[in-house]
Amino acid sequence: MNYPPDSMKARVRTMLRSALAISILLVAGLGAMSQRTDASSRVLPSANLLGTWKLKAVGGKDPATIAIKLWQVEFREQGNLDLFGIHDR
C-alpha cells in the first residue's frame, strides 16, 4: 500500500489547521454579530466587534508555526465582512 510522503502529510495538516483557525474566527465573529434590534430581525454587528481583527495565535502559538503569515477579518456595519489571508505552502 502506498502512503503519502511526510511532506504531503505536513502540508495537509497545515491546511487543516489553517481552515480550523479561519473557522474559529468566523464563528466567533458571527456569534458576536448576532445581536438583533427590536425594530427589525436583521442582524447588526456589535460596536465592539467592528473593525479589523488579525489572527495573533493558534493554540497559543504564533500562526507562522502552521504556515500562516497573515489572516484578518474586517467586520463592518450592516453585518458585512471581508476576509484576507496569506499563508506559506
C-alpha positions as CSV (number, residue, x, y, z in Angstrom):
1,M,0.0,0.0,0.0
2,N,1.4,3.5,-0.9
3,Y,1.3,6.1,1.8
4,P,1.7,9.8,1.2
5,P,5.2,11.2,1.9
6,D,5.8,13.1,5.2
7,S,5.9,16.4,3.4
8,M,2.5,15.8,2.0
9,K,1.1,14.9,5.4
10,A,2.6,18.1,6.8
11,R,1.1,20.2,4.1
12,V,-2.3,18.6,4.6
13,R,-2.0,19.2,8.4
14,T,-1.1,22.8,7.8
15,M,-4.1,23.4,5.5
16,L,-6.4,21.7,8.1
17,R,-5.1,23.9,10.9
18,S,-5.4,27.0,8.8
19,A,-9.0,26.1,8.0
20,L,-9.7,25.5,11.6
21,A,-8.2,28.9,12.6
22,I,-10.3,30.6,10.0
23,S,-13.5,28.8,11.1
24,I,-12.9,29.8,14.7
25,L,-12.5,33.4,13.7
26,L,-15.7,33.3,11.7
27,V,-17.8,31.5,14.3
28,A,-16.6,33.9,17.0
29,G,-17.2,37.0,14.8
30,L,-20.6,35.9,13.6
31,G,-21.6,34.9,17.1
32,A,-20.7,38.4,18.4
33,M,-22.7,39.9,15.5
34,S,-25.9,38.1,16.5
35,Q,-27.4,41.0,18.4
36,R,-30.8,41.8,16.9
37,T,-32.7,45.0,17.0
38,D,-36.3,45.3,18.2
39,A,-37.4,47.1,15.0
40,S,-36.0,44.5,12.7
41,S,-34.9,40.9,12.6
42,R,-31.8,42.0,10.7
43,V,-28.5,41.0,12.4
44,L,-26.5,44.1,13.4
45,P,-22.8,43.9,14.5
46,S,-21.8,44.9,18.0
47,A,-20.0,48.2,18.1
48,N,-17.2,46.4,20.0
49,L,-16.7,44.0,17.0
50,L,-16.4,46.5,14.2
51,G,-13.0,47.0,12.6
52,T,-10.1,44.8,11.6
53,W,-9.2,41.7,13.6
54,K,-5.9,39.9,13.0
55,L,-5.1,36.4,13.9
56,K,-2.5,36.6,16.7
57,A,-2.3,32.9,17.9
58,V,-3.4,29.4,17.0
59,G,-3.5,27.1,20.0
60,G,-1.3,29.6,21.9
61,K,1.4,29.6,19.3
62,D,2.4,32.1,16.6
63,P,0.4,31.5,13.4
64,A,3.7,31.1,11.5
65,T,4.1,27.7,13.2
66,I,1.3,26.4,10.9
67,A,2.5,28.4,7.9
68,I,0.1,31.3,8.3
69,K,1.7,34.6,7.5
70,L,-1.4,36.8,8.0
71,W,-5.2,36.2,8.4
72,Q,-7.5,39.0,9.1
73,V,-11.2,39.7,9.2
74,E,-12.7,43.1,8.8
75,F,-16.2,43.5,10.4
76,R,-18.3,46.4,9.0
77,E,-21.6,47.9,9.8
78,Q,-24.7,46.2,8.4
79,G,-23.2,42.8,9.1
80,N,-20.7,42.8,6.1
81,L,-17.2,41.4,6.5
82,D,-14.0,40.9,4.4
83,L,-11.6,38.1,4.8
84,F,-7.9,38.2,3.9
85,G,-5.2,35.7,4.4
86,I,-1.6,34.8,3.3
87,H,0.0,31.5,4.1
88,D,3.1,29.6,3.1
89,R,2.7,26.5,1.1
